[in-house]
Amino acid sequence: MRFKEKFFEEEYRCDFLVDSQMKRYWAASIETLEEIDKVCKKYGITWYADWGTLLGTVRHKGFIPWDDDIDIVMKRNDYEKFLKVAPQELPKHYAVFDSESEKFWVENAASVSNWDRASIMLEKERLVKYHGCPFRIGIDIFPLDYMSSVKEEEELRQRILMELWYLVAAIDTGMDNEQILQRISSLETILQTKIPEWNEDYNILKRELRKLADVIFQIFPETGAEELTELRWLVLGKLSNAHYRKEWYDKIIYMPFEGFQMPVPAGYSEILRCMYGDYMTPVRGTASHDYPKFKKQLNMIEEWKQGVGETREIDEIVTEIIRE
């Protein structure tokens, strides 16, 4: 996608200053999204803007000024299809992380990054391609699953998922072995089956639990279902209203997003009301991550600068590399 030079100038949006560094991050994010879209078009995969990206599209025709990431959503079948084909179809140096990845930040979701290494992105070719943005981009992808129309069935599924995630959290927080074994026993009693063999290796156990969660996500088919949801947000209490009429996702509408045509579900208004209530009234400080999203990468760059005795600002370093 081509951006006019004026796009990269800092500006106030809704009385919030968006600087040039953030504009470059926005541009790189949109171009990463375009690569995802190419794969989806090739394989007939449908995706939609989600969360703040959906809100920004509808309310701002682009990014919410004080938010900086892109979230998208796919129905389960499209989500699974994308995870199979994307690693081979996306450009070199891209990476796809899903719920089986050892170092992924969230359970039972996926992310596409335009940089497959944990190093600082200061290669000239990459900086030129991404308008001098030295930060890795991550596009989060969430699956939509169907809900049972039988209340008791849905409540049982959500109880099982909570037990699964509590067990993963117990491992991550270093709970003692006896308590973890007790949680495993409790979960097996609910499931009426044994957890696959994990050889007392907690990493293996966590992977098996995430696989099991993915199976449980998909147990209710579309036939007979009236609603679908992003189960991890619903179950973990992030959004108690995060279940939507399935017909809201039957059709796509394209809306402008910083010059990109963003696909949104035809029922976007109802979906946004479930997510945000009065969604047309801007409220700051509701993002699910720190601003800017690349804060940790900024810290990494500062540590690198101290290690090599570099005193220039990152923008100066990037400009010099591009000019070489």
C-alpha angles and dihedrals in degrees: 000000000000119000123196114238089245089065090071095055116107115253143167116254117184087348090303120119114233107191129209093258090058091047090057089049089051092051093049090049093053091049090050088051089052090059090053089049092053091056091047093050092049093054100034094249118159121215136171139202110261141194114342091000090058091045092047092049093052099038104030105018085235141017120351099249094237095042125071113179134085123230125186134179136210133187110255098259092051091044093054091045091051093051090054098050105029099076090060097038104045119088124274114281092030119121133200118209123190138167091288094056112111096225105035120136101224136035122247099002135091141229135197118210127192090216124052098198134072091228129107110276100234101134113129096228092054094043092051092047093049099043095255095309107149095187130095115246122223122192111196118217122196127191125230116219131187122254125223115249087216107088096208093052092052093046091053092050092051091047090053092049091051090052090050094051093043087056092050089048090050090055093046093050094049099249111179120269096249093056091047091051089051090053090049090052091049091050093048089052091055093045094042088222140083125262108245115266111282101174093227089292109133093202090057090045092053092050091050091050092051090049089050091049090053090054091050091049089061103043096104116067127214090251107098093004119124099183141037131198149179093254100198091058093044096046097042090052096245089129122004092191094053096123120101139192106261092227089065086074097043094099137031128225120194118222131178117264114179087320095315119110104238120202112227129177114260089237092057095131094056091044093051091049089055090050103039111006105216092026097174092066109084116232121182126214098039098110117121093228139041119277120270099035090211093059092116090051090051088054090049090053092050090052090049091049091052091047094054097034094248114163102176122102116255092250090056091049092049093048091051093050092050092050095051 
